[in-house]
Amino acid sequence: MAFSFFRKAPQFWERRGPTSLLLWPLSWLYGLVLRARKLIQDTDFIKQQPAPVPIIIVGNIRVGGTGKTPIVIALAERLQQLGWNPGIISRGYGSSAQTTPVQVKSNSDPALVGDEPALIARRTHDQFPIWVFPNRQKSIQALLKHSPNVNVIISDDGLQHSGLARWPAREGGRDIEFVVRDGRGEGNRFLLPAGPLREPATRERDATLFTGKIKEGNAQLGSHDEYFLGRRAFSLLSHFGKAYQLNNPANTQTLAQIADSYLPSKITAVAALGNPQGFFDDLLKNGIAAKTIPLPDHATYTSEFFAKTNAQCILITEKDAVKCSTIVDERIWVVPISLRLSDSLADWLQSILRRPDPYRYNL
């Protein structure tokens, strides 16, 4: 994966400059490969077997995390409230090599199944069947064989997975492609490796899920900037819950209590996310001024790392917490993040998922 070469997003991905322009010829070649692959798909040269239930893909065109996992959780919980029986599939980034799909439970080892699927299982208390495997078609087959009552599947990432057949809503189908966009936007809008994009910013999608304000220079662009003209978009509202102690989850306190209990110089926030600055910014908005340690997405933790952290209070995300189950440190507090889906998004989802199976009438 190109992003693993950099380990963390380089600064030149955010604005066009000498380095990005120097790498642009490689980006042009990468774009040529993408166009060739799309041509092969459009000619239907390789027959794909569609899933018997609707597929909702929550993905991004920007390399690195954009906050997809909380969205997957929110979608599954909202669909369940609406009477659906959702299942979840994921590649299981960071998981050990597997030869067959693996079911994820709340007690699964993140090193074996990936940190994000492990987080989803723990956060939802095993309410939904979750399967991981690089080949998402095989994950779907395993999931439906094990849980035949599932009538909609949410794919954590997978927009670029050519083997995942779908008939998107914009083409009259009942499958849905979401592109998640966070506060970083599309950076310099170049494809890899000159920029952060896996696909062009003009990529089609059924809707954009917007998780933050876009910063461009000193301007704050809202959800009605030029990017969204002619595109369906939904803003998702996030909020922090009570922080809980890593080694004693029953011990909780609000962020306001933490801010009152410790001096800013004694609080350290740590995050191994695609966009750790987003977590730090949200903490500041909630009154937590802290020292910050950003780490590459999916980074692992050790007791030694925290022992060397000079702080009286250490704040981490739930995604980090699933990788810290063997670490004993009373200073570590976990800050849960939740997303709320708007009624307009839920209504639109319902209208698409209730469509008749388009494949049945296209044989």
C-alpha angles and dihedrals in degrees: 000000000000094000093058088063089065095036088204132030110277118229094239088069090071100056134021113254143134096301096048092045090050090054095043095098088061089050089052090054090048089051090051090056090050092052091049092050092049090050090055091049093048092052089055088227090149113050114224128198111230121219117257090231131050117277124215112197117200105192146137137225092212118083114248131028122320097178100280098145098065087048092053089051093048092048093050093048094046093047090050089053088052092055101264126129104224128192127192133220129187140172088235097228111214093018122134118266110280130189095202136027114281128210115230122221132180090260094049118127110250089215088063102039105021130263098262097052088045089052092050092051094049095043092050095039093234093301092139132045109248124190130181132200134127090244102068094191089062090047090054091050092049093046095050092044091053096038109027091171092070109112102176131034127207115206115206097218121335105132089126094042102112093189092063104091116208142160104216124221092244088063093051096269133122098236115100130213116199122188111204115214123188133188093287093065114193096323111215089348093236122133121243131325097016090044141013100261125115089188134012116285087241091067112141118248138164092236143345119235108211118205104174150004117287115236118209115167105311094328124103111215118200132203092286099064122124092274092069100047107125092003130107111239137174127195116219121211117221130195138178120241126208113302115243131202112257094226095037111033091180088068106083138166136175122252088246089058091050091050090052094046101051137040113242089246089059095053122082124186118204126188134171098194138127087254108020091167089068090061092047092048092051091050089053090050087055093053099265112130106183146154108264135217113190115196132186116275113275093014116161128233135223134192088245091059093057093040088060092049108102102215142109092216126031119193121201137168126252089251088059092044095062088063094049101061093118095047118099112200122135091203094068117098125182120221112206118212123204132186128209121212117217120241089242091059092047092049092049091049091052093050092054099042092051093060116113117262104275093200091061090062096040100061 
